[in-house]
Amino acid sequence: MSLDTVTTSVAFPIYSAGSIVLINIDGLLIYRQKIERKNQLAIVMTIIALVLINA
């Protein structure tokens, strides 16, 4: 039913990229993992891409 309001070209990238971002943030907050500079950049770029997909 949710795919009636959101197209699959938007829903699936949001789900997959969003879960990767949430896993990285959880690892940072819960396990105090160090995130390298290039991975931080990748997370920021992923968040920007998610915003652009929703616009």
PQR file with spaces between the fields and no chain letter, atoms N, CA, C, O and H, PARSE charges and radii, in Angstrom:
ATOM       1  N    MET     1       0.812   -1.195    0.000 -0.4000 1.5000
ATOM       2  CA   MET     1       0.000    0.000    0.000 -0.0000 2.0000
ATOM       3  C    MET     1       0.859    1.266    0.000  0.5500 1.7000
ATOM       4  O    MET     1       0.481    2.285   -0.577 -0.5500 1.4000
ATOM       5  N    SER     2       2.017    1.185    0.654 -0.4000 1.5000
ATOM       6  CA   SER     2       2.854    2.390    0.708 -0.0000 2.0000
ATOM       7  C    SER     2       3.430    2.740   -0.659  0.5500 1.7000
ATOM       8  O    SER     2       3.724    3.906   -0.924 -0.5500 1.4000
ATOM       9  H    SER     2       2.323    0.356    1.123  0.4000 1.0000
ATOM      10  N    LEU     3       3.592    1.757   -1.522 -0.4000 1.5000
ATOM      11  CA   LEU     3       4.129    2.032   -2.852 -0.0000 2.0000
ATOM      12  C    LEU     3       3.098    2.715   -3.751  0.5500 1.7000
ATOM      13  O    LEU     3       3.427    3.140   -4.858 -0.5500 1.4000
ATOM      14  H    LEU     3       3.354    0.810   -1.307  0.4000 1.0000
ATOM      15  N    ASP     4       1.843    2.823   -3.276 -0.4000 1.5000
ATOM      16  CA   ASP     4       0.852    3.592   -4.019 -0.0000 2.0000
ATOM      17  C    ASP     4       1.115    5.090   -3.888  0.5500 1.7000
ATOM      18  O    ASP     4       0.764    5.860   -4.782 -0.5500 1.4000
ATOM      19  H    ASP     4       1.576    2.478   -2.377  0.4000 1.0000
ATOM      20  N    THR     5       1.730    5.511   -2.776 -0.4000 1.5000
ATOM      21  CA   THR     5       1.993    6.939   -2.560 -0.0000 2.0000
ATOM      22  C    THR     5       3.429    7.323   -2.881  0.5500 1.7000
ATOM      23  O    THR     5       3.693    8.472   -3.235 -0.5500 1.4000
ATOM      24  H    THR     5       2.015    4.885   -2.049  0.4000 1.0000
ATOM      25  N    VAL     6       4.352    6.393   -2.765 -0.4000 1.5000
ATOM      26  CA   VAL     6       5.766    6.654   -3.044 -0.0000 2.0000
ATOM      27  C    VAL     6       6.221    5.671   -4.121  0.5500 1.7000
ATOM      28  O    VAL     6       5.960    4.472   -4.025 -0.5500 1.4000
ATOM      29  H    VAL     6       4.138    5.460   -2.478  0.4000 1.0000
ATOM      30  N    THR     7       6.896    6.179   -5.135 -0.4000 1.5000
ATOM      31  CA   THR     7       7.354    5.294   -6.204 -0.0000 2.0000
ATOM      32  C    THR     7       8.521    4.438   -5.729  0.5500 1.7000
ATOM      33  O    THR     7       9.221    4.794   -4.780 -0.5500 1.4000
ATOM      34  H    THR     7       7.108    7.153   -5.213  0.4000 1.0000
ATOM      35  N    THR     8       8.718    3.329   -6.385 -0.4000 1.5000
ATOM      36  CA   THR     8       9.796    2.421   -5.991 -0.0000 2.0000
ATOM      37  C    THR     8      11.170    3.038   -6.231  0.5500 1.7000
ATOM      38  O    THR     8      12.128    2.698   -5.537 -0.5500 1.4000
ATOM      39  H    THR     8       8.150    3.040   -7.155  0.4000 1.0000
ATOM      40  N    SER     9      11.276    3.934   -7.199 -0.4000 1.5000
ATOM      41  CA   SER     9      12.569    4.577   -7.451 -0.0000 2.0000
ATOM      42  C    SER     9      12.968    5.514   -6.324  0.5500 1.7000
ATOM      43  O    SER     9      14.127    5.922   -6.242 -0.5500 1.4000
ATOM      44  H    SER     9      10.498    4.210   -7.762  0.4000 1.0000
ATOM      45  N    VAL    10      12.034    5.858   -5.462 -0.4000 1.5000
ATOM      46  CA   VAL    10      12.329    6.683   -4.283 -0.0000 2.0000
ATOM      47  C    VAL    10      12.402    5.808   -3.028  0.5500 1.7000
ATOM      48  O    VAL    10      13.277    6.004   -2.185 -0.5500 1.4000
ATOM      49  H    VAL    10      11.093    5.527   -5.528  0.4000 1.0000
ATOM      50  N    ALA    11      11.497    4.856   -2.904 -0.4000 1.5000
ATOM      51  CA   ALA    11      11.386    4.065   -1.676 -0.0000 2.0000
ATOM      52  C    ALA    11      12.607    3.189   -1.416  0.5500 1.7000
ATOM      53  O    ALA    11      13.122    3.168   -0.298 -0.5500 1.4000
ATOM      54  H    ALA    11      10.785    4.697   -3.588  0.4000 1.0000
ATOM      55  N    PHE    12      13.074    2.469   -2.425 -0.4000 1.5000
ATOM      56  CA   PHE    12      14.163    1.533   -2.200 -0.0000 2.0000
ATOM      57  C    PHE    12      15.506    2.212   -1.924  0.5500 1.7000
ATOM      58  O    PHE    12      16.230    1.742   -1.047 -0.5500 1.4000
ATOM      59  H    PHE    12      12.656    2.486   -3.333  0.4000 1.0000
ATOM      60  N    PRO    13      15.881    3.293   -2.624 -0.5600 1.5000
ATOM      61  CA   PRO    13      17.127    3.979   -2.247  0.2800 2.0000
ATOM      62  C    PRO    13      17.066    4.577   -0.846  0.5500 1.7000
ATOM      63  O    PRO    13      18.063    4.567   -0.124 -0.5500 1.4000
ATOM      64  N    ILE    14      15.912    5.094   -0.458 -0.4000 1.5000
ATOM      65  CA   ILE    14      15.777    5.645    0.886 -0.0000 2.0000
ATOM      66  C    ILE    14      15.965    4.555    1.924  0.5500 1.7000
ATOM      67  O    ILE    14      16.648    4.752    2.929 -0.5500 1.4000
ATOM      68  H    ILE    14      15.101    5.103   -1.045  0.4000 1.0000
ATOM      69  N    TYR    15      15.357    3.410    1.677 -0.4000 1.5000
ATOM      70  CA   TYR    15      15.466    2.304    2.630 -0.0000 2.0000
ATOM      71  C    TYR    15      16.906    1.807    2.747  0.5500 1.7000
ATOM      72  O    TYR    15      17.414    1.644    3.857 -0.5500 1.4000
ATOM      73  H    TYR    15      14.801    3.250    0.861  0.4000 1.0000
ATOM      74  N    SER    16      17.558    1.570    1.632 -0.4000 1.5000
ATOM      75  CA   SER    16      18.902    0.990    1.693 -0.0000 2.0000
ATOM      76  C    SER    16      19.943    1.994    2.178  0.5500 1.7000
ATOM      77  O    SER    16      20.748    1.668    3.051 -0.5500 1.4000
ATOM      78  H    SER    16      17.145    1.703    0.731  0.4000 1.0000
ATOM      79  N    ALA    17      19.942    3.193    1.638 -0.4000 1.5000
ATOM      80  CA   ALA    17      20.929    4.190    2.062 -0.0000 2.0000
ATOM      81  C    ALA    17      20.630    4.684    3.472  0.5500 1.7000
ATOM      82  O    ALA    17      21.545    4.928    4.259 -0.5500 1.4000
ATOM      83  H    ALA    17      19.287    3.458    0.930  0.4000 1.0000
ATOM      84  N    GLY    18      19.355    4.829    3.784 -0.4000 1.5000
ATOM      85  CA   GLY    18      18.987    5.272    5.133 -0.0000 2.0000
ATOM      86  C    GLY    18      19.397    4.280    6.205  0.5500 1.7000
ATOM      87  O    GLY    18      19.814    4.677    7.293 -0.5500 1.4000
ATOM      88  H    GLY    18      18.612    4.631    3.145  0.4000 1.0000
ATOM      89  N    SER    19      19.282    3.002    5.909 -0.4000 1.5000
ATOM      90  CA   SER    19      19.681    1.996    6.906 -0.0000 2.0000
ATOM      91  C    SER    19      21.193    2.005    7.109  0.5500 1.7000
ATOM      92  O    SER    19      21.663    1.805    8.229 -0.5500 1.4000
ATOM      93  H    SER    19      18.943    2.680    5.026  0.4000 1.0000
ATOM      94  N    ILE    20      21.954    2.233    6.054 -0.4000 1.5000
ATOM      95  CA   ILE    20      23.409    2.310    6.194 -0.0000 2.0000
ATOM      96  C    ILE    20      23.808    3.500    7.060  0.5500 1.7000
ATOM      97  O    ILE    20      24.685    3.381    7.915 -0.5500 1.4000
ATOM      98  H    ILE    20      21.572    2.395    5.144  0.4000 1.0000
ATOM      99  N    VAL    21      23.174    4.632    6.844 -0.4000 1.5000
ATOM     100  CA   VAL    21      23.461    5.824    7.654 -0.0000 2.0000
ATOM     101  C    VAL    21      23.102    5.577    9.115  0.5500 1.7000
ATOM     102  O    VAL    21      23.872    5.925   10.010 -0.5500 1.4000
ATOM     103  H    VAL    21      22.461    4.729    6.149  0.4000 1.0000
ATOM     104  N    LEU    22      21.941    4.980    9.363 -0.4000 1.5000
ATOM     105  CA   LEU    22      21.532    4.719   10.748 -0.0000 2.0000
ATOM     106  C    LEU    22      22.462    3.732   11.440  0.5500 1.7000
ATOM     107  O    LEU    22      22.756    3.894   12.624 -0.5500 1.4000
ATOM     108  H    LEU    22      21.315    4.697    8.637  0.4000 1.0000
ATOM     109  N    ILE    23      22.926    2.727   10.735 -0.4000 1.5000
ATOM     110  CA   ILE    23      23.860    1.763   11.321 -0.0000 2.0000
ATOM     111  C    ILE    23      25.169    2.456   11.698  0.5500 1.7000
ATOM     112  O    ILE    23      25.727    2.187   12.762 -0.5500 1.4000
ATOM     113  H    ILE    23      22.688    2.595    9.773  0.4000 1.0000
ATOM     114  N    ASN    24      25.658    3.340   10.839 -0.4000 1.5000
ATOM     115  CA   ASN    24      26.890    4.062   11.148 -0.0000 2.0000
ATOM     116  C    ASN    24      26.715    4.994   12.338  0.5500 1.7000
ATOM     117  O    ASN    24      27.605    5.092   13.184 -0.5500 1.4000
ATOM     118  H    ASN    24      25.205    3.558    9.975  0.4000 1.0000
ATOM     119  N    ILE    25      25.586    5.676   12.413 -0.4000 1.5000
ATOM     120  CA   ILE    25      25.338    6.578   13.536 -0.0000 2.0000
ATOM     121  C    ILE    25      25.191    5.792   14.830  0.5500 1.7000
ATOM     122  O    ILE    25      25.688    6.221   15.872 -0.5500 1.4000
ATOM     123  H    ILE    25      24.863    5.597   11.726  0.4000 1.0000
ATOM     124  N    ASP    26      24.512    4.642   14.778 -0.4000 1.5000
ATOM     125  CA   ASP    26      24.396    3.789   15.965 -0.0000 2.0000
ATOM     126  C    ASP    26      25.760    3.298   16.432  0.5500 1.7000
ATOM     127  O    ASP    26      26.044    3.285   17.630 -0.5500 1.4000
ATOM     128  H    ASP    26      24.109    4.294   13.931  0.4000 1.0000
ATOM     129  N    GLY    27      26.599    2.895   15.489 -0.4000 1.5000
ATOM     130  CA   GLY    27      27.939    2.449   15.855 -0.0000 2.0000
ATOM     131  C    GLY    27      28.741    3.557   16.510  0.5500 1.7000
ATOM     132  O    GLY    27      29.524    3.308   17.426 -0.5500 1.4000
ATOM     133  H    GLY    27      26.368    2.906   14.516  0.4000 1.0000
ATOM     134  N    LEU    28      28.547    4.762   16.046 -0.4000 1.5000
ATOM     135  CA   LEU    28      29.245    5.911   16.625 -0.0000 2.0000
ATOM     136  C    LEU    28      28.746    6.204   18.037  0.5500 1.7000
ATOM     137  O    LEU    28      29.545    6.418   18.948 -0.5500 1.4000
ATOM     138  H    LEU    28      27.910    4.964   15.302  0.4000 1.0000
ATOM     139  N    LEU    29      27.437    6.214   18.217 -0.4000 1.5000
ATOM     140  CA   LEU    29      26.870    6.585   19.510 -0.0000 2.0000
ATOM     141  C    LEU    29      26.927    5.464   20.549  0.5500 1.7000
ATOM     142  O    LEU    29      27.254    5.709   21.710 -0.5500 1.4000
ATOM     143  H    LEU    29      26.788    6.039   17.476  0.4000 1.0000
ATOM     144  N    ILE    30      26.616    4.257   20.141 -0.4000 1.5000
ATOM     145  CA   ILE    30      26.533    3.150   21.096 -0.0000 2.0000
ATOM     146  C    ILE    30      27.896    2.546   21.388  0.5500 1.7000
ATOM     147  O    ILE    30      28.250    2.342   22.549 -0.5500 1.4000
ATOM     148  H    ILE    30      26.350    4.058   19.198  0.4000 1.0000
ATOM     149  N    TYR    31      28.663    2.257   20.346 -0.4000 1.5000
ATOM     150  CA   TYR    31      29.924    1.546   20.523 -0.0000 2.0000
ATOM     151  C    TYR    31      31.149    2.451   20.505  0.5500 1.7000
ATOM     152  O    TYR    31      32.278    1.981   20.641 -0.5500 1.4000
ATOM     153  H    TYR    31      28.376    2.423   19.402  0.4000 1.0000
ATOM     154  N    ARG    32      30.921    3.755   20.337 -0.4000 1.5000
ATOM     155  CA   ARG    32      32.015    4.736   20.322 -0.0000 2.0000
ATOM     156  C    ARG    32      33.073    4.416   19.271  0.5500 1.7000
ATOM     157  O    ARG    32      34.270    4.586   19.504 -0.5500 1.4000
ATOM     158  H    ARG    32      30.004    4.137   20.226  0.4000 1.0000
ATOM     159  N    GLN    33      32.613    3.950   18.111 -0.4000 1.5000
ATOM     160  CA   GLN    33      33.534    3.640   17.025 -0.0000 2.0000
ATOM     161  C    GLN    33      34.070    4.930   16.421  0.5500 1.7000
ATOM     162  O    GLN    33      33.373    5.943   16.349 -0.5500 1.4000
ATOM     163  H    GLN    33      31.640    3.812   17.922  0.4000 1.0000
ATOM     164  N    LYS    34      35.295    4.870   15.999 -0.4000 1.5000
ATOM     165  CA   LYS    34      35.893    6.003   15.297 -0.0000 2.0000
ATOM     166  C    LYS    34      35.539    5.877   13.819  0.5500 1.7000
ATOM     167  O    LYS    34      35.721    4.822   13.213 -0.5500 1.4000
ATOM     168  H    LYS    34      35.861    4.048   16.057  0.4000 1.0000
ATOM     169  N    ILE    35      35.036    6.960   13.254 -0.4000 1.5000
ATOM     170  CA   ILE    35      34.704    6.966   11.835 -0.0000 2.0000
ATOM     171  C    ILE    35      35.762    7.778   11.113  0.5500 1.7000
ATOM     172  O    ILE    35      36.004    8.940   11.439 -0.5500 1.4000
ATOM     173  H    ILE    35      34.889    7.817   13.747  0.4000 1.0000
ATOM     174  N    GLU    36      36.393    7.147   10.120 -0.4000 1.5000
ATOM     175  CA   GLU    36      37.453    7.813    9.364 -0.0000 2.0000
ATOM     176  C    GLU    36      36.883    8.991    8.576  0.5500 1.7000
ATOM     177  O    GLU    36      35.677    9.079    8.344 -0.5500 1.4000
ATOM     178  H    GLU    36      36.196    6.204    9.854  0.4000 1.0000
ATOM     179  N    ARG    37      37.763    9.877    8.177 -0.4000 1.5000
ATOM     180  CA   ARG    37      37.362   11.095    7.469 -0.0000 2.0000
ATOM     181  C    ARG    37      36.630   10.783    6.165  0.5500 1.7000
ATOM     182  O    ARG    37      35.624   11.420    5.850 -0.5500 1.4000
ATOM     183  H    ARG    37      38.742    9.805    8.365  0.4000 1.0000
ATOM     184  N    LYS    38      37.128    9.809    5.408 -0.4000 1.5000
ATOM     185  CA   LYS    38      36.467    9.478    4.138 -0.0000 2.0000
ATOM     186  C    LYS    38      35.098    8.864    4.380  0.5500 1.7000
ATOM     187  O    LYS    38      34.185    9.075    3.581 -0.5500 1.4000
ATOM     188  H    LYS    38      37.945    9.292    5.664  0.4000 1.0000
ATOM     189  N    ASN    39      34.930    8.116    5.453 -0.4000 1.5000
ATOM     190  CA   ASN    39      33.626    7.544    5.771 -0.0000 2.0000
ATOM     191  C    ASN    39      32.653    8.623    6.249  0.5500 1.7000
ATOM     192  O    ASN    39      31.457    8.553    5.967 -0.5500 1.4000
ATOM     193  H    ASN    39      35.671    7.945    6.102  0.4000 1.0000
ATOM     194  N    GLN    40      33.167    9.618    6.970 -0.4000 1.5000
ATOM     195  CA   GLN    40      32.326   10.737    7.377 -0.0000 2.0000
ATOM     196  C    GLN    40      31.810   11.477    6.153  0.5500 1.7000
ATOM     197  O    GLN    40      30.640   11.853    6.091 -0.5500 1.4000
ATOM     198  H    GLN    40      34.138    9.675    7.199  0.4000 1.0000
ATOM     199  N    LEU    41      32.688   11.682    5.186 -0.4000 1.5000
ATOM     200  CA   LEU    41      32.304   12.340    3.949 -0.0000 2.0000
ATOM     201  C    LEU    41      31.256   11.516    3.203  0.5500 1.7000
ATOM     202  O    LEU    41      30.305   12.069    2.651 -0.5500 1.4000
ATOM     203  H    LEU    41      33.639   11.376    5.237  0.4000 1.0000
ATOM     204  N    ALA    42      31.429   10.213    3.187 -0.4000 1.5000
ATOM     205  CA   ALA    42      30.468    9.336    2.517 -0.0000 2.0000
ATOM     206  C    ALA    42      29.102    9.399    3.197  0.5500 1.7000
ATOM     207  O    ALA    42      28.075    9.388    2.518 -0.5500 1.4000
ATOM     208  H    ALA    42      32.201    9.764    3.636  0.4000 1.0000
ATOM     209  N    ILE    43      29.079    9.465    4.515 -0.4000 1.5000
ATOM     210  CA   ILE    43      27.819    9.561    5.248 -0.0000 2.0000
ATOM     211  C    ILE    43      27.124   10.881    4.933  0.5500 1.7000
ATOM     212  O    ILE    43      25.913   10.906    4.710 -0.5500 1.4000
ATOM     213  H    ILE    43      29.913    9.474    5.066  0.4000 1.0000
ATOM     214  N    VAL    44      27.868   11.962    4.912 -0.4000 1.5000
ATOM     215  CA   VAL    44      27.293   13.273    4.601 -0.0000 2.0000
ATOM     216  C    VAL    44      26.748   13.290    3.177  0.5500 1.7000
ATOM     217  O    VAL    44      25.656   13.805    2.933 -0.5500 1.4000
ATOM     218  H    VAL    44      28.852   11.941    5.093  0.4000 1.0000
ATOM     219  N    MET    45      27.503   12.729    2.241 -0.4000 1.5000
ATOM     220  CA   MET    45      27.043   12.693    0.855 -0.0000 2.0000
ATOM     221  C    MET    45      25.793   11.830    0.711  0.5500 1.7000
ATOM     222  O    MET    45      24.915   12.148   -0.090 -0.5500 1.4000
ATOM     223  H    MET    45      28.389   12.310    2.439  0.4000 1.0000
ATOM     224  N    THR    46      25.703   10.751    1.469 -0.4000 1.5000
ATOM     225  CA   THR    46      24.524    9.894    1.437 -0.0000 2.0000
ATOM     226  C    THR    46      23.304   10.629    1.970  0.5500 1.7000
ATOM     227  O    THR    46      22.214   10.521    1.408 -0.5500 1.4000
ATOM     228  H    THR    46      26.417   10.493    2.120  0.4000 1.0000
ATOM     229  N    ILE    47      23.485   11.374    3.051 -0.4000 1.5000
ATOM     230  CA   ILE    47      22.378   12.151    3.612 -0.0000 2.0000
ATOM     231  C    ILE    47      21.922   13.206    2.609  0.5500 1.7000
ATOM     232  O    ILE    47      20.721   13.408    2.428 -0.5500 1.4000
ATOM     233  H    ILE    47      24.370   11.462    3.507  0.4000 1.0000
ATOM     234  N    ILE    48      22.863   13.877    1.958 -0.4000 1.5000
ATOM     235  CA   ILE    48      22.516   14.876    0.929 -0.0000 2.0000
ATOM     236  C    ILE    48      21.746   14.207   -0.209  0.5500 1.7000
ATOM     237  O    ILE    48      20.763   14.760   -0.703 -0.5500 1.4000
ATOM     238  H    ILE    48      23.838   13.713    2.105  0.4000 1.0000
ATOM     239  N    ALA    49      22.187   13.028   -0.621 -0.4000 1.5000
ATOM     240  CA   ALA    49      21.507   12.312   -1.704 -0.0000 2.0000
ATOM     241  C    ALA    49      20.085   11.940   -1.288  0.5500 1.7000
ATOM     242  O    ALA    49      19.165   12.032   -2.101 -0.5500 1.4000
ATOM     243  H    ALA    49      22.986   12.580   -0.220  0.4000 1.0000
ATOM     244  N    LEU    50      19.892   11.526   -0.051 -0.4000 1.5000
ATOM     245  CA   LEU    50      18.548   11.194    0.421 -0.0000 2.0000
ATOM     246  C    LEU    50      17.641   12.415    0.416  0.5500 1.7000
ATOM     247  O    LEU    50      16.463   12.320    0.072 -0.5500 1.4000
ATOM     248  H    LEU    50      20.639   11.450    0.609  0.4000 1.0000
ATOM     249  N    VAL    51      18.189   13.556    0.797 -0.4000 1.5000
ATOM     250  CA   VAL    51      17.402   14.794    0.771 -0.0000 2.0000
ATOM     251  C    VAL    51      17.018   15.146   -0.660  0.5500 1.7000
ATOM     252  O    VAL    51      15.884   15.544   -0.924 -0.5500 1.4000
ATOM     253  H    VAL    51      19.146   13.633    1.077  0.4000 1.0000
ATOM     254  N    LEU    52      17.967   14.999   -1.582 -0.4000 1.5000
ATOM     255  CA   LEU    52      17.685   15.328   -2.982 -0.0000 2.0000
ATOM     256  C    LEU    52      16.679   14.364   -3.605  0.5500 1.7000
ATOM     257  O    LEU    52      15.879   14.768   -4.449 -0.5500 1.4000
ATOM     258  H    LEU    52      18.889   14.676   -1.367  0.4000 1.0000
ATOM     259  N    ILE    53      16.710   13.111   -3.204 -0.4000 1.5000
ATOM     260  CA   ILE    53      15.758   12.140   -3.730 -0.0000 2.0000
ATOM     261  C    ILE    53      14.340   12.507   -3.280  0.5500 1.7000
ATOM     262  O    ILE    53      13.380   12.345   -4.034 -0.5500 1.4000
ATOM     263  H    ILE    53      17.359   12.783   -2.518  0.4000 1.0000
ATOM     264  N    ASN    54      14.223   12.997   -2.057 -0.4000 1.5000
ATOM     265  CA   ASN    54      12.901   13.334   -1.528 -0.0000 2.0000
ATOM     266  C    ASN    54      12.375   14.661   -2.027  0.5500 1.7000
ATOM     267  O    ASN    54      11.188   14.951   -1.877 -0.5500 1.4000
ATOM     268  H    ASN    54      15.003   13.128   -1.445  0.4000 1.0000
ATOM     269  N    ALA    55      13.240   15.478   -2.620 -0.4000 1.5000
ATOM     270  CA   ALA    55      12.780   16.811   -3.055 -0.0000 2.0000
ATOM     271  C    ALA    55      11.997   16.757   -4.325  0.5500 1.7000
ATOM     272  O    ALA    55      11.545   17.791   -4.815 -0.5500 1.4000
ATOM     273  H    ALA    55      14.204   15.242   -2.741  0.4000 1.0000
